[in-house]
């Protein structure tokens, strides 16, 4: 196996990667490896695909206007 070194990773990106690794019970290195493997295999869904999936979950549902709820909350 080969090694890959990534320099100049932003602090906030590193923090999110560490949190994601902790959530998935992996080391940071293990988490980055999984992310890279999925990206290389094309398993990373596009943003559009994610949006379409969420829209499908809520298809046909009606939601109230949130402005009314905010107004009521402010009046309290």
PDB file of N, H, CA, C and O in Angstrom:
ATOM      1  N   UNK A   1       0.840  -1.185   0.000  1.00  0.00           N
ATOM      2  CA  UNK A   1       0.000   0.000   0.000  1.00  0.00           C
ATOM      3  C   UNK A   1       0.876   1.236   0.000  1.00  0.00           C
ATOM      4  O   UNK A   1       1.999   1.229   0.505  1.00  0.00           O
ATOM      5  N   UNK A   2       0.340   2.291  -0.576  1.00  0.00           N
ATOM      6  H   UNK A   2      -0.572   2.297  -0.986  1.00  0.00           H
ATOM      7  CA  UNK A   2       1.060   3.552  -0.645  1.00  0.00           C
ATOM      8  C   UNK A   2       0.540   4.513   0.415  1.00  0.00           C
ATOM      9  O   UNK A   2      -0.544   4.332   0.970  1.00  0.00           O
ATOM     10  N   UNK A   3       1.330   5.523   0.675  1.00  0.00           N
ATOM     11  H   UNK A   3       2.210   5.670   0.224  1.00  0.00           H
ATOM     12  CA  UNK A   3       0.946   6.567   1.621  1.00  0.00           C
ATOM     13  C   UNK A   3       0.580   7.826   0.854  1.00  0.00           C
ATOM     14  O   UNK A   3       1.097   8.080  -0.234  1.00  0.00           O
ATOM     15  N   UNK A   4      -0.311   8.602   1.431  1.00  0.00           N
ATOM     16  H   UNK A   4      -0.731   8.396   2.315  1.00  0.00           H
ATOM     17  CA  UNK A   4      -0.705   9.896   0.873  1.00  0.00           C
ATOM     18  C   UNK A   4      -0.592  10.913   1.989  1.00  0.00           C
ATOM     19  O   UNK A   4      -1.054  10.674   3.105  1.00  0.00           O
ATOM     20  N   UNK A   5       0.017  12.041   1.694  1.00  0.00           N
ATOM     21  H   UNK A   5       0.393  12.236   0.787  1.00  0.00           H
ATOM     22  CA  UNK A   5       0.157  13.115   2.667  1.00  0.00           C
ATOM     23  C   UNK A   5      -0.642  14.307   2.166  1.00  0.00           C
ATOM     24  O   UNK A   5      -0.466  14.745   1.029  1.00  0.00           O
ATOM     25  N   UNK A   6      -1.512  14.828   3.004  1.00  0.00           N
ATOM     26  H   UNK A   6      -1.655  14.472   3.928  1.00  0.00           H
ATOM     27  CA  UNK A   6      -2.311  15.992   2.644  1.00  0.00           C
ATOM     28  C   UNK A   6      -1.884  17.141   3.543  1.00  0.00           C
ATOM     29  O   UNK A   6      -2.002  17.069   4.766  1.00  0.00           O
ATOM     30  N   UNK A   7      -1.390  18.194   2.923  1.00  0.00           N
ATOM     31  H   UNK A   7      -1.294  18.252   1.929  1.00  0.00           H
ATOM     32  CA  UNK A   7      -0.923  19.358   3.687  1.00  0.00           C
ATOM     33  C   UNK A   7      -1.978  20.457   3.703  1.00  0.00           C
ATOM     34  O   UNK A   7      -2.868  20.509   2.854  1.00  0.00           O
ATOM     35  N   UNK A   8      -1.850  21.330   4.691  1.00  0.00           N
ATOM     36  H   UNK A   8      -1.127  21.288   5.380  1.00  0.00           H
ATOM     37  CA  UNK A   8      -2.652  22.552   4.782  1.00  0.00           C
ATOM     38  C   UNK A   8      -4.161  22.286   4.848  1.00  0.00           C
ATOM     39  O   UNK A   8      -4.945  22.972   4.192  1.00  0.00           O
ATOM     40  N   UNK A   9      -4.552  21.309   5.625  1.00  0.00           N
ATOM     41  H   UNK A   9      -3.915  20.752   6.157  1.00  0.00           H
ATOM     42  CA  UNK A   9      -5.973  21.045   5.847  1.00  0.00           C
ATOM     43  C   UNK A   9      -6.477  22.086   6.841  1.00  0.00           C
ATOM     44  O   UNK A   9      -5.894  22.270   7.909  1.00  0.00           O
ATOM     45  N   UNK A  10      -7.552  22.756   6.484  1.00  0.00           N
ATOM     46  H   UNK A  10      -8.026  22.606   5.616  1.00  0.00           H
ATOM     47  CA  UNK A  10      -8.115  23.794   7.347  1.00  0.00           C
ATOM     48  C   UNK A  10      -8.519  23.202   8.700  1.00  0.00           C
ATOM     49  O   UNK A  10      -8.967  22.059   8.782  1.00  0.00           O
ATOM     50  N   UNK A  11      -8.355  23.987   9.737  1.00  0.00           N
ATOM     51  H   UNK A  11      -7.990  24.916   9.671  1.00  0.00           H
ATOM     52  CA  UNK A  11      -8.658  23.525  11.097  1.00  0.00           C
ATOM     53  C   UNK A  11     -10.099  23.047  11.237  1.00  0.00           C
ATOM     54  O   UNK A  11     -10.356  22.032  11.884  1.00  0.00           O
ATOM     55  N   UNK A  12     -11.043  23.776  10.632  1.00  0.00           N
ATOM     56  H   UNK A  12     -10.834  24.600  10.106  1.00  0.00           H
ATOM     57  CA  UNK A  12     -12.447  23.378  10.767  1.00  0.00           C
ATOM     58  C   UNK A  12     -12.728  22.072  10.025  1.00  0.00           C
ATOM     59  O   UNK A  12     -13.565  21.283  10.464  1.00  0.00           O
ATOM     60  N   UNK A  13     -12.041  21.836   8.912  1.00  0.00           N
ATOM     61  H   UNK A  13     -11.361  22.477   8.556  1.00  0.00           H
ATOM     62  CA  UNK A  13     -12.209  20.577   8.182  1.00  0.00           C
ATOM     63  C   UNK A  13     -11.665  19.420   9.016  1.00  0.00           C
ATOM     64  O   UNK A  13     -12.300  18.370   9.119  1.00  0.00           O
ATOM     65  N   UNK A  14     -10.508  19.613   9.600  1.00  0.00           N
ATOM     66  H   UNK A  14      -9.992  20.465   9.517  1.00  0.00           H
ATOM     67  CA  UNK A  14      -9.911  18.579  10.447  1.00  0.00           C
ATOM     68  C   UNK A  14     -10.803  18.273  11.646  1.00  0.00           C
ATOM     69  O   UNK A  14     -10.964  17.115  12.033  1.00  0.00           O
ATOM     70  N   UNK A  15     -11.371  19.301  12.218  1.00  0.00           N
ATOM     71  H   UNK A  15     -11.241  20.242  11.903  1.00  0.00           H
ATOM     72  CA  UNK A  15     -12.264  19.123  13.369  1.00  0.00           C
ATOM     73  C   UNK A  15     -13.490  18.293  12.973  1.00  0.00           C
ATOM     74  O   UNK A  15     -13.905  17.407  13.720  1.00  0.00           O
ATOM     75  N   UNK A  16     -14.070  18.578  11.800  1.00  0.00           N
ATOM     76  H   UNK A  16     -13.733  19.298  11.193  1.00  0.00           H
ATOM     77  CA  UNK A  16     -15.232  17.819  11.337  1.00  0.00           C
ATOM     78  C   UNK A  16     -14.858  16.382  11.004  1.00  0.00           C
ATOM     79  O   UNK A  16     -15.628  15.460  11.275  1.00  0.00           O
ATOM     80  N   UNK A  17     -13.680  16.188  10.418  1.00  0.00           N
ATOM     81  H   UNK A  17     -13.055  16.937  10.198  1.00  0.00           H
ATOM     82  CA  UNK A  17     -13.231  14.828  10.113  1.00  0.00           C
ATOM     83  C   UNK A  17     -13.032  14.012  11.387  1.00  0.00           C
ATOM     84  O   UNK A  17     -13.399  12.839  11.447  1.00  0.00           O
ATOM     85  N   UNK A  18     -12.448  14.642  12.402  1.00  0.00           N
ATOM     86  H   UNK A  18     -12.149  15.596  12.354  1.00  0.00           H
ATOM     87  CA  UNK A  18     -12.245  13.950  13.677  1.00  0.00           C
ATOM     88  C   UNK A  18     -13.580  13.585  14.315  1.00  0.00           C
ATOM     89  O   UNK A  18     -13.728  12.495  14.866  1.00  0.00           O
ATOM     90  N   UNK A  19     -14.555  14.493  14.243  1.00  0.00           N
ATOM     91  H   UNK A  19     -14.435  15.379  13.796  1.00  0.00           H
ATOM     92  CA  UNK A  19     -15.877  14.228  14.803  1.00  0.00           C
ATOM     93  C   UNK A  19     -16.555  13.086  14.055  1.00  0.00           C
ATOM     94  O   UNK A  19     -17.184  12.216  14.658  1.00  0.00           O
ATOM     95  N   UNK A  20     -16.419  13.104  12.740  1.00  0.00           N
ATOM     96  H   UNK A  20     -15.908  13.811  12.250  1.00  0.00           H
ATOM     97  CA  UNK A  20     -17.002  12.038  11.920  1.00  0.00           C
ATOM     98  C   UNK A  20     -16.347  10.697  12.234  1.00  0.00           C
ATOM     99  O   UNK A  20     -17.032   9.677  12.326  1.00  0.00           O
ATOM    100  N   UNK A  21     -15.030  10.693  12.398  1.00  0.00           N
ATOM    101  H   UNK A  21     -14.474  11.521  12.324  1.00  0.00           H
ATOM    102  CA  UNK A  21     -14.308   9.459  12.737  1.00  0.00           C
ATOM    103  C   UNK A  21     -14.772   8.930  14.085  1.00  0.00           C
ATOM    104  O   UNK A  21     -15.004   7.730  14.237  1.00  0.00           O
ATOM    105  N   UNK A  22     -14.908   9.814  15.061  1.00  0.00           N
ATOM    106  H   UNK A  22     -14.720  10.789  14.938  1.00  0.00           H
ATOM    107  CA  UNK A  22     -15.364   9.419  16.397  1.00  0.00           C
ATOM    108  C   UNK A  22     -16.771   8.825  16.319  1.00  0.00           C
ATOM    109  O   UNK A  22     -17.064   7.818  16.964  1.00  0.00           O
ATOM    110  N   UNK A  23     -17.639   9.459  15.520  1.00  0.00           N
ATOM    111  H   UNK A  23     -17.401  10.277  14.996  1.00  0.00           H
ATOM    112  CA  UNK A  23     -19.013   8.990  15.374  1.00  0.00           C
ATOM    113  C   UNK A  23     -19.056   7.596  14.749  1.00  0.00           C
ATOM    114  O   UNK A  23     -19.902   6.776  15.107  1.00  0.00           O
ATOM    115  N   UNK A  24     -18.152   7.337  13.826  1.00  0.00           N
ATOM    116  H   UNK A  24     -17.465   8.003  13.536  1.00  0.00           H
ATOM    117  CA  UNK A  24     -18.109   6.041  13.146  1.00  0.00           C
ATOM    118  C   UNK A  24     -17.168   5.046  13.821  1.00  0.00           C
ATOM    119  O   UNK A  24     -16.916   3.957  13.305  1.00  0.00           O
ATOM    120  N   UNK A  25     -16.657   5.442  14.983  1.00  0.00           N
ATOM    121  H   UNK A  25     -16.862   6.326  15.403  1.00  0.00           H
ATOM    122  CA  UNK A  25     -15.755   4.595  15.780  1.00  0.00           C
ATOM    123  C   UNK A  25     -14.541   4.128  14.989  1.00  0.00           C
ATOM    124  O   UNK A  25     -14.169   2.955  15.002  1.00  0.00           O
ATOM    125  N   UNK A  26     -13.934   5.100  14.295  1.00  0.00           N
ATOM    126  H   UNK A  26     -14.237   6.053  14.284  1.00  0.00           H
ATOM    127  CA  UNK A  26     -12.722   4.839  13.533  1.00  0.00           C
ATOM    128  C   UNK A  26     -11.671   5.859  13.925  1.00  0.00           C
ATOM    129  O   UNK A  26     -11.975   6.895  14.517  1.00  0.00           O
ATOM    130  N   UNK A  27     -10.436   5.549  13.587  1.00  0.00           N
ATOM    131  H   UNK A  27     -10.189   4.708  13.106  1.00  0.00           H
ATOM    132  CA  UNK A  27      -9.374   6.536  13.739  1.00  0.00           C
ATOM    133  C   UNK A  27      -9.543   7.579  12.633  1.00  0.00           C
ATOM    134  O   UNK A  27     -10.265   7.355  11.662  1.00  0.00           O
ATOM    135  N   UNK A  28      -8.881   8.700  12.789  1.00  0.00           N
ATOM    136  H   UNK A  28      -8.294   8.882  13.579  1.00  0.00           H
ATOM    137  CA  UNK A  28      -8.921   9.729  11.751  1.00  0.00           C
ATOM    138  C   UNK A  28      -8.408   9.155  10.438  1.00  0.00           C
ATOM    139  O   UNK A  28      -8.995   9.384   9.380  1.00  0.00           O
ATOM    140  N   UNK A  29      -7.318   8.412  10.509  1.00  0.00           N
ATOM    141  H   UNK A  29      -6.841   8.226  11.368  1.00  0.00           H
ATOM    142  CA  UNK A  29      -6.744   7.806   9.315  1.00  0.00           C
ATOM    143  C   UNK A  29      -7.731   6.821   8.666  1.00  0.00           C
ATOM    144  O   UNK A  29      -7.875   6.797   7.444  1.00  0.00           O
ATOM    145  N   UNK A  30      -8.390   6.033   9.473  1.00  0.00           N
ATOM    146  H   UNK A  30      -8.273   6.052  10.466  1.00  0.00           H
ATOM    147  CA  UNK A  30      -9.377   5.090   8.956  1.00  0.00           C
ATOM    148  C   UNK A  30     -10.548   5.781   8.299  1.00  0.00           C
ATOM    149  O   UNK A  30     -11.048   5.333   7.268  1.00  0.00           O
ATOM    150  N   UNK A  31     -10.983   6.874   8.900  1.00  0.00           N
ATOM    151  H   UNK A  31     -10.576   7.237   9.738  1.00  0.00           H
ATOM    152  CA  UNK A  31     -12.112   7.625   8.342  1.00  0.00           C
ATOM    153  C   UNK A  31     -11.740   8.232   6.999  1.00  0.00           C
ATOM    154  O   UNK A  31     -12.514   8.158   6.044  1.00  0.00           O
ATOM    155  N   UNK A  32     -10.562   8.828   6.923  1.00  0.00           N
ATOM    156  H   UNK A  32      -9.933   8.887   7.698  1.00  0.00           H
ATOM    157  CA  UNK A  32     -10.111   9.429   5.669  1.00  0.00           C
ATOM    158  C   UNK A  32      -9.957   8.346   4.597  1.00  0.00           C
ATOM    159  O   UNK A  32     -10.281   8.582   3.433  1.00  0.00           O
ATOM    160  N   UNK A  33      -9.473   7.180   4.973  1.00  0.00           N
ATOM    161  H   UNK A  33      -9.209   6.989   5.919  1.00  0.00           H
ATOM    162  CA  UNK A  33      -9.324   6.071   4.025  1.00  0.00           C
ATOM    163  C   UNK A  33     -10.674   5.673   3.450  1.00  0.00           C
ATOM    164  O   UNK A  33     -10.801   5.477   2.241  1.00  0.00           O
ATOM    165  N   UNK A  34     -11.687   5.550   4.311  1.00  0.00           N
ATOM    166  H   UNK A  34     -11.584   5.708   5.293  1.00  0.00           H
ATOM    167  CA  UNK A  34     -13.025   5.181   3.852  1.00  0.00           C
ATOM    168  C   UNK A  34     -13.583   6.245   2.907  1.00  0.00           C
ATOM    169  O   UNK A  34     -14.166   5.922   1.872  1.00  0.00           O
ATOM    170  N   UNK A  35     -13.404   7.501   3.266  1.00  0.00           N
ATOM    171  H   UNK A  35     -12.931   7.764   4.107  1.00  0.00           H
ATOM    172  CA  UNK A  35     -13.889   8.594   2.417  1.00  0.00           C
ATOM    173  C   UNK A  35     -13.225   8.538   1.044  1.00  0.00           C
ATOM    174  O   UNK A  35     -13.893   8.688   0.021  1.00  0.00           O
ATOM    175  N   UNK A  36     -11.922   8.323   1.023  1.00  0.00           N
ATOM    176  H   UNK A  36     -11.379   8.201   1.854  1.00  0.00           H
ATOM    177  CA  UNK A  36     -11.196   8.254  -0.243  1.00  0.00           C
ATOM    178  C   UNK A  36     -11.624   7.042  -1.065  1.00  0.00           C
ATOM    179  O   UNK A  36     -11.776   7.140  -2.283  1.00  0.00           O
ATOM    180  N   UNK A  37     -11.819   5.901  -0.406  1.00  0.00           N
ATOM    181  H   UNK A  37     -11.696   5.822   0.583  1.00  0.00           H
ATOM    182  CA  UNK A  37     -12.256   4.702  -1.121  1.00  0.00           C
ATOM    183  C   UNK A  37     -13.616   4.917  -1.756  1.00  0.00           C
ATOM    184  O   UNK A  37     -13.823   4.551  -2.913  1.00  0.00           O
ATOM    185  N   UNK A  38     -14.541   5.503  -1.019  1.00  0.00           N
ATOM    186  H   UNK A  38     -14.373   5.800  -0.079  1.00  0.00           H
ATOM    187  CA  UNK A  38     -15.877   5.764  -1.564  1.00  0.00           C
ATOM    188  C   UNK A  38     -15.817   6.755  -2.712  1.00  0.00           C
ATOM    189  O   UNK A  38     -16.505   6.584  -3.718  1.00  0.00           O
ATOM    190  N   UNK A  39     -15.009   7.779  -2.570  1.00  0.00           N
ATOM    191  H   UNK A  39     -14.450   7.918  -1.753  1.00  0.00           H
ATOM    192  CA  UNK A  39     -14.879   8.776  -3.641  1.00  0.00           C
ATOM    193  C   UNK A  39     -14.288   8.145  -4.895  1.00  0.00           C
ATOM    194  O   UNK A  39     -14.741   8.431  -6.003  1.00  0.00           O
ATOM    195  N   UNK A  40     -13.286   7.292  -4.734  1.00  0.00           N
ATOM    196  H   UNK A  40     -12.918   7.060  -3.834  1.00  0.00           H
ATOM    197  CA  UNK A  40     -12.638   6.652  -5.877  1.00  0.00           C
ATOM    198  C   UNK A  40     -13.577   5.675  -6.585  1.00  0.00           C
ATOM    199  O   UNK A  40     -13.460   5.469  -7.793  1.00  0.00           O
ATOM    200  N   UNK A  41     -14.503   5.077  -5.843  1.00  0.00           N
ATOM    201  H   UNK A  41     -14.598   5.245  -4.862  1.00  0.00           H
ATOM    202  CA  UNK A  41     -15.454   4.128  -6.416  1.00  0.00           C
ATOM    203  C   UNK A  41     -16.707   4.824  -6.943  1.00  0.00           C
ATOM    204  O   UNK A  41     -17.584   4.178  -7.516  1.00  0.00           O
ATOM    205  N   UNK A  42     -16.789   6.131  -6.750  1.00  0.00           N
ATOM    206  H   UNK A  42     -16.076   6.655  -6.285  1.00  0.00           H
ATOM    207  CA  UNK A  42     -17.962   6.868  -7.206  1.00  0.00           C
ATOM    208  C   UNK A  42     -19.165   6.691  -6.316  1.00  0.00           C
ATOM    209  O   UNK A  42     -20.294   6.927  -6.746  1.00  0.00           O
ATOM    210  N   UNK A  43     -18.942   6.274  -5.065  1.00  0.00           N
ATOM    211  H   UNK A  43     -18.025   6.083  -4.716  1.00  0.00           H
ATOM    212  CA  UNK A  43     -20.048   6.033  -4.134  1.00  0.00           C
ATOM    213  C   UNK A  43     -20.520   7.302  -3.429  1.00  0.00           C
ATOM    214  O   UNK A  43     -21.509   7.266  -2.697  1.00  0.00           O
ATOM    215  N   UNK A  44     -19.837   8.407  -3.637  1.00  0.00           N
ATOM    216  H   UNK A  44     -19.034   8.436  -4.232  1.00  0.00           H
ATOM    217  CA  UNK A  44     -20.218   9.653  -2.988  1.00  0.00           C
ATOM    218  C   UNK A  44     -21.384  10.253  -3.766  1.00  0.00           C
ATOM    219  O   UNK A  44     -21.227  10.620  -4.931  1.00  0.00           O
ATOM    220  N   UNK A  45     -22.552  10.357  -3.130  1.00  0.00           N
ATOM    221  H   UNK A  45     -22.679  10.059  -2.184  1.00  0.00           H
ATOM    222  CA  UNK A  45     -23.702  10.886  -3.862  1.00  0.00           C
ATOM    223  C   UNK A  45     -23.516  12.366  -4.172  1.00  0.00           C
ATOM    224  O   UNK A  45     -22.921  13.109  -3.392  1.00  0.00           O
ATOM    225  N   UNK A  46     -24.024  12.772  -5.301  1.00  0.00           N
ATOM    226  H   UNK A  46     -24.507  12.169  -5.935  1.00  0.00           H
ATOM    227  CA  UNK A  46     -23.956  14.184  -5.654  1.00  0.00           C
ATOM    228  C   UNK A  46     -24.920  14.961  -4.762  1.00  0.00           C
ATOM    229  O   UNK A  46     -25.842  14.391  -4.178  1.00  0.00           O
ATOM    230  N   UNK A  47     -24.701  16.239  -4.668  1.00  0.00           N
ATOM    231  H   UNK A  47     -23.952  16.702  -5.142  1.00  0.00           H
ATOM    232  CA  UNK A  47     -25.610  17.070  -3.860  1.00  0.00           C
ATOM    233  C   UNK A  47     -27.023  16.989  -4.411  1.00  0.00           C
ATOM    234  O   UNK A  47     -27.998  16.972  -3.660  1.00  0.00           O
ATOM    235  N   UNK A  48     -27.117  16.939  -5.716  1.00  0.00           N
ATOM    236  H   UNK A  48     -26.325  16.953  -6.326  1.00  0.00           H
ATOM    237  CA  UNK A  48     -28.427  16.863  -6.355  1.00  0.00           C
ATOM    238  C   UNK A  48     -29.147  15.573  -5.947  1.00  0.00           C
ATOM    239  O   UNK A  48     -30.347  15.587  -5.674  1.00  0.00           O
ATOM    240  N   UNK A  49     -28.412  14.468  -5.909  1.00  0.00           N
ATOM    241  H   UNK A  49     -27.437  14.457  -6.132  1.00  0.00           H
ATOM    242  CA  UNK A  49     -29.007  13.187  -5.521  1.00  0.00           C
ATOM    243  C   UNK A  49     -29.506  13.233  -4.081  1.00  0.00           C
ATOM    244  O   UNK A  49     -30.568  12.692  -3.771  1.00  0.00           O
ATOM    245  N   UNK A  50     -28.753  13.869  -3.217  1.00  0.00           N
ATOM    246  H   UNK A  50     -27.891  14.308  -3.469  1.00  0.00           H
ATOM    247  CA  UNK A  50     -29.157  13.998  -1.810  1.00  0.00           C
ATOM    248  C   UNK A  50     -30.419  14.858  -1.705  1.00  0.00           C
ATOM    249  O   UNK A  50     -31.350  14.518  -0.975  1.00  0.00           O
ATOM    250  N   UNK A  51     -30.443  15.959  -2.432  1.00  0.00           N
ATOM    251  H   UNK A  51     -29.687  16.235  -3.026  1.00  0.00           H
ATOM    252  CA  UNK A  51     -31.617  16.840  -2.422  1.00  0.00           C
ATOM    253  C   UNK A  51     -32.845  16.100  -2.932  1.00  0.00           C
ATOM    254  O   UNK A  51     -33.921  16.195  -2.342  1.00  0.00           O
ATOM    255  N   UNK A  52     -32.686  15.361  -4.032  1.00  0.00           N
ATOM    256  H   UNK A  52     -31.812  15.283  -4.511  1.00  0.00           H
ATOM    257  CA  UNK A  52     -33.812  14.600  -4.580  1.00  0.00           C
ATOM    258  C   UNK A  52     -34.317  13.556  -3.588  1.00  0.00           C
ATOM    259  O   UNK A  52     -35.523  13.324  -3.495  1.00  0.00           O
ATOM    260  N   UNK A  53     -33.414  12.929  -2.851  1.00  0.00           N
ATOM    261  H   UNK A  53     -32.435  13.117  -2.926  1.00  0.00           H
ATOM    262  CA  UNK A  53     -33.800  11.918  -1.858  1.00  0.00           C
ATOM    263  C   UNK A  53     -34.616  12.553  -0.728  1.00  0.00           C
ATOM    264  O   UNK A  53     -35.622  11.990  -0.296  1.00  0.00           O
ATOM    265  N   UNK A  54     -34.186  13.713  -0.255  1.00  0.00           N
ATOM    266  H   UNK A  54     -33.369  14.170  -0.606  1.00  0.00           H
ATOM    267  CA  UNK A  54     -34.910  14.410   0.814  1.00  0.00           C
ATOM    268  C   UNK A  54     -36.275  14.866   0.315  1.00  0.00           C
ATOM    269  O   UNK A  54     -37.274  14.739   1.023  1.00  0.00           O
ATOM    270  N   UNK A  55     -36.317  15.394  -0.896  1.00  0.00           N
ATOM    271  H   UNK A  55     -35.506  15.497  -1.471  1.00  0.00           H
ATOM    272  CA  UNK A  55     -37.607  15.812  -1.462  1.00  0.00           C
ATOM    273  C   UNK A  55     -38.575  14.643  -1.560  1.00  0.00           C
ATOM    274  O   UNK A  55     -39.768  14.796  -1.298  1.00  0.00           O
ATOM    275  N   UNK A  56     -38.062  13.475  -1.936  1.00  0.00           N
ATOM    276  H   UNK A  56     -37.093  13.351  -2.148  1.00  0.00           H
ATOM    277  CA  UNK A  56     -38.920  12.292  -2.045  1.00  0.00           C
ATOM    278  C   UNK A  56     -39.489  11.900  -0.682  1.00  0.00           C
ATOM    279  O   UNK A  56     -40.624  11.432  -0.593  1.00  0.00           O
ATOM    280  N   UNK A  57     -38.703  12.089   0.378  1.00  0.00           N
ATOM    281  H   UNK A  57     -37.780  12.469   0.306  1.00  0.00           H
ATOM    282  CA  UNK A  57     -39.183  11.762   1.726  1.00  0.00           C
ATOM    283  C   UNK A  57     -40.381  12.615   2.123  1.00  0.00           C
ATOM    284  O   UNK A  57     -41.276  12.148   2.827  1.00  0.00           O
ATOM    285  N   UNK A  58     -40.394  13.873   1.666  1.00  0.00           N
ATOM    286  H   UNK A  58     -39.667  14.252   1.094  1.00  0.00           H
ATOM    287  CA  UNK A  58     -41.444  14.808   2.066  1.00  0.00           C
ATOM    288  C   UNK A  58     -42.497  15.040   0.984  1.00  0.00           C
ATOM    289  O   UNK A  58     -43.350  15.915   1.131  1.00  0.00           O
ATOM    290  N   UNK A  59     -42.446  14.273  -0.091  1.00  0.00           N
ATOM    291  H   UNK A  59     -41.753  13.562  -0.210  1.00  0.00           H
ATOM    292  CA  UNK A  59     -43.369  14.441  -1.203  1.00  0.00           C
ATOM    293  C   UNK A  59     -44.815  14.275  -0.740  1.00  0.00           C
ATOM    294  O   UNK A  59     -45.153  13.320  -0.041  1.00  0.00           O
ATOM    295  N   UNK A  60     -45.652  15.214  -1.137  1.00  0.00           N
ATOM    296  H   UNK A  60     -45.377  15.991  -1.704  1.00  0.00           H
ATOM    297  CA  UNK A  60     -47.071  15.145  -0.821  1.00  0.00           C
ATOM    298  C   UNK A  60     -47.452  15.720   0.532  1.00  0.00           C
ATOM    299  O   UNK A  60     -48.637  15.847   0.838  1.00  0.00           O
ATOM    300  N   UNK A  61     -46.477  16.064   1.337  1.00  0.00           N
ATOM    301  H   UNK A  61     -45.514  15.961   1.089  1.00  0.00           H
ATOM    302  CA  UNK A  61     -46.776  16.633   2.659  1.00  0.00           C
ATOM    303  C   UNK A  61     -46.953  18.139   2.545  1.00  0.00           C
ATOM    304  O   UNK A  61     -46.321  18.795   1.718  1.00  0.00           O
ATOM    305  N   UNK A  62     -47.807  18.661   3.373  1.00  0.00           N
ATOM    306  H   UNK A  62     -48.321  18.128   4.045  1.00  0.00           H
ATOM    307  CA  UNK A  62     -48.044  20.112   3.420  1.00  0.00           C
ATOM    308  C   UNK A  62     -47.508  20.628   4.752  1.00  0.00           C
ATOM    309  O   UNK A  62     -47.703  20.001   5.793  1.00  0.00           O
ATOM    310  N   UNK A  63     -46.841  21.762   4.713  1.00  0.00           N
ATOM    311  H   UNK A  63     -46.683  22.272   3.867  1.00  0.00           H
ATOM    312  CA  UNK A  63     -46.268  22.355   5.917  1.00  0.00           C
ATOM    313  C   UNK A  63     -46.842  23.744   6.122  1.00  0.00           C
ATOM    314  O   UNK A  63     -47.114  24.471   5.166  1.00  0.00           O
ATOM    315  N   UNK A  64     -47.019  24.099   7.381  1.00  0.00           N
ATOM    316  H   UNK A  64     -46.798  23.509   8.157  1.00  0.00           H
ATOM    317  CA  UNK A  64     -47.547  25.425   7.687  1.00  0.00           C
ATOM    318  C   UNK A  64     -46.478  26.483   7.437  1.00  0.00           C
ATOM    319  O   UNK A  64     -45.286  26.184   7.364  1.00  0.00           O
ATOM    320  N   UNK A  65     -46.928  27.710   7.310  1.00  0.00           N
ATOM    321  H   UNK A  65     -47.897  27.953   7.369  1.00  0.00           H
ATOM    322  CA  UNK A  65     -46.009  28.820   7.095  1.00  0.00           C
ATOM    323  C   UNK A  65     -45.269  29.099   8.401  1.00  0.00           C
ATOM    324  O   UNK A  65     -45.897  29.386   9.420  1.00  0.00           O
ATOM    325  N   UNK A  66     -43.970  29.019   8.377  1.00  0.00           N
ATOM    326  H   UNK A  66     -43.460  28.787   7.549  1.00  0.00           H
ATOM    327  CA  UNK A  66     -43.180  29.202   9.597  1.00  0.00           C
ATOM    328  C   UNK A  66     -43.218  30.639  10.097  1.00  0.00           C
ATOM    329  O   UNK A  66     -42.948  30.891  11.271  1.00  0.00           O
ATOM    330  N   UNK A  67     -43.546  31.571   9.232  1.00  0.00           N
ATOM    331  H   UNK A  67     -43.765  31.366   8.278  1.00  0.00           H
ATOM    332  CA  UNK A  67     -43.624  32.974   9.652  1.00  0.00           C
ATOM    333  C   UNK A  67     -44.674  33.149  10.743  1.00  0.00           C
ATOM    334  O   UNK A  67     -44.482  33.935  11.670  1.00  0.00           O
ATOM    335  N   UNK A  68     -45.773  32.427  10.637  1.00  0.00           N
ATOM    336  H   UNK A  68     -45.930  31.788   9.883  1.00  0.00           H
ATOM    337  CA  UNK A  68     -46.817  32.509  11.661  1.00  0.00           C
ATOM    338  C   UNK A  68     -46.295  32.001  13.008  1.00  0.00           C
ATOM    339  O   UNK A  68     -46.560  32.613  14.042  1.00  0.00           O
ATOM    340  N   UNK A  69     -45.568  30.906  13.003  1.00  0.00           N
ATOM    341  H   UNK A  69     -45.352  30.409  12.163  1.00  0.00           H
ATOM    342  CA  UNK A  69     -45.010  30.356  14.244  1.00  0.00           C
ATOM    343  C   UNK A  69     -44.002  31.317  14.873  1.00  0.00           C
ATOM    344  O   UNK A  69     -43.981  31.494  16.091  1.00  0.00           O
ATOM    345  N   UNK A  70     -43.184  31.922  14.053  1.00  0.00           N
ATOM    346  H   UNK A  70     -43.201  31.778  13.063  1.00  0.00           H
ATOM    347  CA  UNK A  70     -42.188  32.884  14.568  1.00  0.00           C
ATOM    348  C   UNK A  70     -42.897  34.088  15.160  1.00  0.00           C
ATOM    349  O   UNK A  70     -42.512  34.573  16.224  1.00  0.00           O
ATOM    350  N   UNK A  71     -43.921  34.572  14.488  1.00  0.00           N
ATOM    351  H   UNK A  71     -44.234  34.178  13.623  1.00  0.00           H
ATOM    352  CA  UNK A  71     -44.681  35.723  14.980  1.00  0.00           C
ATOM    353  C   UNK A  71     -45.314  35.415  16.331  1.00  0.00           C
ATOM    354  O   UNK A  71     -45.263  36.238  17.245  1.00  0.00           O
ATOM    355  N   UNK A  72     -45.909  34.230  16.458  1.00  0.00           N
ATOM    356  H   UNK A  72     -45.950  33.562  15.716  1.00  0.00           H
ATOM    357  CA  UNK A  72     -46.525  33.825  17.717  1.00  0.00           C
ATOM    358  C   UNK A  72     -45.484  33.755  18.823  1.00  0.00           C
ATOM    359  O   UNK A  72     -45.737  34.194  19.945  1.00  0.00           O
ATOM    360  N   UNK A  73     -44.325  33.210  18.516  1.00  0.00           N
ATOM    361  H   UNK A  73     -44.120  32.853  17.605  1.00  0.00           H
ATOM    362  CA  UNK A  73     -43.254  33.089  19.505  1.00  0.00           C
ATOM    363  C   UNK A  73     -42.768  34.458  19.972  1.00  0.00           C
ATOM    364  O   UNK A  73     -42.512  34.657  21.159  1.00  0.00           O
ATOM    365  N   UNK A  74     -42.643  35.376  19.063  1.00  0.00           N
ATOM    366  H   UNK A  74     -42.851  35.214  18.098  1.00  0.00           H
ATOM    367  CA  UNK A  74     -42.184  36.729  19.411  1.00  0.00           C
ATOM    368  C   UNK A  74     -43.190  37.488  20.259  1.00  0.00           C
ATOM    369  O   UNK A  74     -42.815  38.320  21.085  1.00  0.00           O
ATOM    370  N   UNK A  75     -44.464  37.201  20.054  1.00  0.00           N
ATOM    371  H   UNK A  75     -44.769  36.525  19.383  1.00  0.00           H
ATOM    372  CA  UNK A  75     -45.505  37.889  20.814  1.00  0.00           C
ATOM    373  C   UNK A  75     -45.574  37.424  22.256  1.00  0.00           C
ATOM    374  O   UNK A  75     -46.126  38.119  23.109  1.00  0.00           O
ATOM    375  N   UNK A  76     -45.006  36.227  22.541  1.00  0.00           N
ATOM    376  H   UNK A  76     -44.557  35.662  21.849  1.00  0.00           H
ATOM    377  CA  UNK A  76     -45.034  35.709  23.911  1.00  0.00           C
ATOM    378  C   UNK A  76     -44.119  36.434  24.810  1.00  0.00           C
ATOM    379  O   UNK A  76     -44.033  36.112  25.995  1.00  0.00           O
TER     380      UNK A  76
END
